[in-house]
């Protein structure tokens, strides 16, 4: 059972990292702009976070 638990944790962590990298690349490659990001659910929070990390 311990091996299964470690695999689940590792998989969840890798998926979270992949989602973050995908989001950053969407912004940096200009696939999504500020107005599109603002219209998404939670977009204003993501926009503030992107501005904080100088992605826009």
Beta strands, then each sheet from edge to edge (+ up, - down):
end
